[in-house]
């Protein structure tokens, strides 16, 4: 049995929703799976003989898509069933989507998308496929399979992929970005498992360290601030993320705090934030007085955290460099020149990712060049340094 489902929205509006970064599209598909009560989600990139991405598959063991509600699920943009619900039916987890738009982000990965799903209806298993093409964004085709699958769940299969999907091939960075996105959710629901190309998406694997703080704003309200430092820098780090106590991320913005090159995400958690989010106050950032108080308090703690961390790291680095003989000043030298050099050398180490990997002799050459440059500037010219 086959029939067409038409979307009640303008085609150009649907196309605009499909224009998202590949990673953002993958995140949305994972959220859809979590909203369908999935406990295990697998994201796989299918590549061709040249190593380029040929297709993307996101599969889950959730409840599937109800065939009886297919028209409302795919046919009404903005008419998501989640508007009338606050939690999933089976595991009672908080819902992510409410606007019925997330499914269209799949087209940001490729021009042809199929939702292959199995669900329980009337006590019996039913499997079917909903497919759509970006060339015909206003309609989907539904086909009911004669043989139902062995268990409920959904597989989103994206073909005719876009060239920018190759950015997902950097597995380490993609796993870390996904781990940062779902960090609080995975902590709140430890029975959930997410895999990317077979690798587990978990903050524990990619985080360097964590620190928890309590902040209090001017009106006496409190919030928890959890700072997770990541092992590697990645796009999207250095942010403050507002979240509810259930780990659901509500809003994010750049922290705007100097951290000495550290890669981190600061999660600001409070039961007050869902209400502020419902009032659209979080998206106003500093323009909302209450949100500004939370941000100001959080930024002060983040700054203090990394100042203390920087002092500890600087002390350890200097001790290492002295012991290996690469540091061009004596350990007991407290002159202004020695203090200035210590500050410059630490900044150089923060900015140069490969600096810790240099051999002692290589590091000594770099530090001595830095000292010569500092001395030449003090004498009023760089020509002396270039001799």
C-alpha positions in Angstrom: 0.0 0.0 0.0 1.4 3.4 -1.0 0.1 6.9 -0.6 1.3 10.5 -0.7 1.5 12.8 2.3 1.5 16.5 1.5 3.1 19.0 3.8 1.0 22.0 4.6 3.8 24.7 4.2 5.5 26.6 1.5 8.2 24.7 -0.3 10.8 27.5 0.1 10.1 27.5 3.9 10.8 23.8 4.1 14.0 24.3 2.0 15.2 27.0 4.4 14.7 24.6 7.3 16.9 22.0 5.6 19.8 24.4 5.3 21.9 23.5 8.3 25.4 22.3 9.1 25.8 18.5 8.8 26.6 18.2 12.5 23.5 20.2 13.5 21.4 17.9 11.3 22.9 14.8 12.9 22.2 16.2 16.4 18.6 16.9 15.4 18.1 13.3 14.2 19.6 12.0 17.5 17.1 14.2 19.4 14.3 12.8 17.4 15.4 9.3 18.3 15.6 10.3 22.0 12.1 11.8 21.9 11.0 8.4 20.5 12.2 6.7 23.7 15.3 5.2 22.1 17.9 3.8 24.5 20.5 3.0 21.8 21.3 5.3 18.8 23.8 4.5 16.1 25.1 7.1 13.6 27.0 5.6 10.7 28.7 7.2 7.7 28.7 4.9 4.6 31.7 5.8 2.4 32.7 5.0 -1.2 36.0 3.6 -2.4 37.5 7.1 -2.4 36.6 7.5 1.3 34.0 10.2 0.7 30.6 10.0 2.5 28.0 8.3 0.3 25.2 7.9 2.8 24.3 8.7 6.4 22.3 6.3 8.6 20.9 7.0 12.0 19.2 4.1 13.6 17.5 3.7 17.0 15.5 1.2 19.1 12.7 3.6 20.0 9.0 3.1 19.7 9.0 4.0 16.0 6.7 6.4 14.1 3.0 5.7 14.5 1.6 4.8 11.0 -1.8 6.2 12.1 -0.3 9.6 12.8 1.9 9.8 9.8 -0.1 12.5 8.2 0.1 14.7 11.3 3.8 13.8 11.8 4.9 14.7 8.3 2.0 16.6 6.9 1.8 19.6 9.2 4.9 21.7 9.6 4.8 23.1 13.1 2.1 20.6 14.2 4.3 18.2 16.2 2.5 15.9 18.6 5.1 17.0 21.2 3.3 20.3 21.7 0.8 18.5 23.9 3.3 16.3 25.8 6.1 17.1 28.2 7.8 13.7 28.4 8.2 10.5 26.4 5.5 7.9 26.8 7.7 4.9 27.8 10.8 6.1 29.7 9.3 9.5 30.8 12.2 11.5 29.6 11.9 15.2 28.8 11.1 15.9 25.2 13.3 18.0 23.0 11.3 19.0 19.9 7.9 20.8 19.9 7.7 22.5 16.5 7.6 19.6 14.0 10.6 21.0 12.2 13.4 18.7 13.2 12.7 16.0 10.6 13.4 18.4 7.8 16.9 19.0 8.9 17.7 15.6 7.6 17.7 17.2 4.1 20.8 19.2 5.2 22.7 15.9 4.9 21.4 14.8 1.5 18.7 15.2 -1.1 16.9 11.9 -0.5 15.7 10.8 2.9 13.9 7.6 4.0 12.5 6.9 7.4 12.3 3.1 7.8 10.3 2.5 10.9 8.6 -0.3 12.8 6.0 0.4 15.5 3.3 -1.4 17.4 -0.3 -0.6 16.4 -3.3 -2.4 17.8 -1.1 -5.0 19.5 0.6 -5.9 16.2 4.0 -4.9 14.6 3.8 -2.7 11.6 6.7 -1.6 9.4 6.7 1.1 6.7 8.9 3.6 4.8 8.3 7.3 4.5 10.5 8.9 1.8 11.0 12.4 0.5 13.2 14.3 -1.9 14.4 17.9 -1.6 13.3 18.5 -5.2 9.7 17.9 -4.0 9.8 19.3 -0.5 6.1 19.6 -0.2 5.3 15.8 -0.2 6.4 12.5 1.2 5.5 9.0 0.1 4.4 6.3 2.5 4.8 2.6 1.8 3.6 -0.1 4.2 5.9 -3.1 4.3 4.3 -6.6 4.0 6.8 -8.1 6.5 7.1 -6.2 9.8 10.5 -5.9 11.4 11.6 -7.9 14.5 11.5 -4.9 16.9 10.3 -1.4 17.1 12.7 1.4 16.0 13.5 3.8 13.2 16.3 4.1 10.7 16.8 7.4 8.9 18.7 6.7 5.7 20.1 9.8 3.8 21.3 9.4 0.3 22.5 11.8 -2.4 24.6 13.4 0.4 26.0 16.9 0.2 29.7 17.5 -0.2 30.0 19.2 3.2 29.1 15.9 4.9 32.7 15.0 4.6 33.3 17.3 7.5 31.9 14.5 9.7 34.7 12.2 8.7 36.9 13.8 11.4 35.7 11.2 13.8 37.5 12.5 16.9 36.1 16.0 16.5 32.6 14.8 15.6 32.5 12.5 18.6 33.7 15.3 20.9 31.2 17.8 19.5 28.3 15.3 20.0 29.5 14.5 23.5 29.5 18.2 24.3 25.9 18.6 22.9 24.5 15.6 24.8 26.7 15.8 27.9 24.1 16.7 30.5 21.4 14.6 28.9 23.6 11.5 29.0 24.4 12.2 32.6 20.8 12.6 33.4 19.8 9.4 31.6 22.8 7.0 32.0 20.9 4.1 30.3 21.1 6.0 26.9 23.8 5.0 24.5 24.9 6.9 21.4 27.5 5.6 19.0 29.2 7.4 16.1 30.8 5.0 13.6 31.0 2.5 16.4 32.7 4.8 18.9 30.7 5.6 22.1 29.6 9.3 22.4 30.3 10.0 26.0 31.8 13.0 27.8 34.0 10.7 29.9 36.0 9.7 26.9 36.7 13.2 25.6 36.7 15.4 28.7 39.9 16.3 30.5 38.4 17.3 33.8 35.3 18.7 35.4 34.6 21.2 38.2 31.3 22.0 39.9 30.4 25.3 41.5 27.3 26.9 43.1 26.6 30.5 42.1 24.2 32.9 43.8 22.8 36.0 42.0 21.7 39.3 43.5 18.1 38.2 44.2 19.3 35.2 46.2 18.6 32.5 43.6 21.1 29.8 43.1 22.3 27.7 40.2 24.8 25.0 39.6 27.7 25.7 37.2 29.6 22.7 35.8 32.7 23.4 33.8 33.9 20.6 31.6 37.3 20.9 30.0 37.8 19.0 26.8 40.9 17.2 25.7 40.8 18.9 22.2 39.6 22.2 20.8 36.6 22.0 18.6 34.0 24.2 17.0 31.3 25.1 19.5 33.5 25.0 22.7 33.9 28.1 24.9 30.1 28.4 25.6 27.8 28.9 28.5 24.8 26.5 28.2 21.6 27.0 30.1 19.9 23.8 31.1 17.2 22.4 33.3 17.9 20.0 36.2 17.0 17.1 33.9 20.0 17.9 31.7 17.9 19.3 28.8 19.8 22.1 27.1 17.7 25.2 26.6 20.0 27.9 25.3 23.7 28.6 24.7 25.9 31.6 24.1 29.7 32.3 23.9 31.2 32.7 27.3 33.4 35.6 26.2 36.0 34.7 28.9 39.8 34.4 28.3 40.9 30.9 29.3 44.4 30.6 28.1 43.5 28.5 25.2 41.5 25.9 27.1 38.6 24.1 25.4 35.6 24.0 27.6 31.8 24.1 28.0 30.2 25.7 31.1 26.7 24.2 31.9 24.5 26.5 34.0 21.8 24.4 35.6 18.7 25.6 37.5 15.0 24.6 37.8 14.3 28.3 37.0 15.6 28.1 33.4 12.7 26.1 31.8 10.3 28.9 32.9 12.6 31.6 31.6 13.0 29.7 28.3 9.2 29.4 28.0 9.1 33.2 28.3 11.7 33.6 25.6 13.9 35.3 28.2 17.0 33.2 27.7 17.4 34.1 24.0 17.5 37.8 25.1 20.8 37.1 27.0 22.0 40.3 28.7 18.9 42.2 27.7 16.9 40.3 30.3 17.9 41.5 33.8 17.5 38.1 35.5 19.4 36.3 32.8 22.1 38.9 32.9 22.6 38.3 36.6 23.1 34.6 36.0 25.5 35.3 33.2 27.5 37.8 35.1 27.8 35.5 38.1 28.8 32.5 35.9 31.4 34.5 33.9 33.1 35.6 37.2 33.4 32.0 38.3 34.6 30.8 34.9 37.2 33.5 34.8 38.4 32.7 38.4 38.5 29.0 37.5 40.8 29.5 34.6 43.0 32.0 36.3 43.6 29.5 39.1 44.1 26.7 36.6 46.5 28.9 34.6 48.6 29.6 37.7 48.8 26.0 38.5 49.6 25.0 35.0 52.2 27.7 34.6 53.9 26.6 37.8 54.0 23.0 36.6 55.3 23.9 33.1 58.0 26.1 34.4 59.2 23.4 36.8 59.3 21.0 33.9 61.2 23.4 31.6 63.7 24.1 34.4 64.3 20.4 35.1 64.9 19.7 31.4 67.2 22.7 30.9 65.1 24.4 28.2 64.1 27.5 30.3 66.6 30.4 29.8 66.2 32.0 33.3 67.3 30.8 36.7 64.6 29.4 39.0 65.3 32.0 41.6 65.3 35.0 39.2 62.6 37.5 40.3 63.6 40.3 38.0 61.0 42.2 35.9 62.5 40.6 32.8 62.1 37.1 34.2 58.5 37.8 35.2 57.7 39.2 31.7 59.3 36.2 30.1 57.3 33.8 32.2 54.1 35.4 31.1 55.1 35.5 27.4 56.3 31.9 27.5 53.0 30.7 29.0 51.0 32.5 26.4 53.2 31.0 23.7 52.6 27.5 25.1 48.8 28.1 25.2 48.7 29.3 21.6 51.1 26.6 20.2 49.2 23.3 20.5 52.3 21.3 19.5 54.5 23.0 22.2 54.2 20.2 24.8 55.2 17.6 22.1 58.5 19.3 21.4 61.7 17.7 22.6 63.6 19.5 25.4 66.2 20.7 22.9 63.5 22.0 20.4 61.7 23.7 23.3 65.0 25.3 24.4 65.5 26.7 20.9 62.0 28.2 20.8 62.3 29.7 24.4 65.7 31.2 23.7 64.4 32.8 20.5 61.5 34.2 22.5 64.0 35.7 25.0 66.1 37.2 22.2 63.0 38.8 20.7 62.0 40.2 24.1 65.5 41.6 24.7 65.5 43.2 21.2 62.2 44.9 21.8 63.4 46.2 25.1 66.4 47.7 23.4 64.1 49.4 20.9 64.4 47.4 17.7 63.9 44.0 16.1 67.0 44.4 13.9 69.2 43.2 16.7 67.1 40.1 17.0 67.5 39.3 13.3 71.3 39.5 13.4 
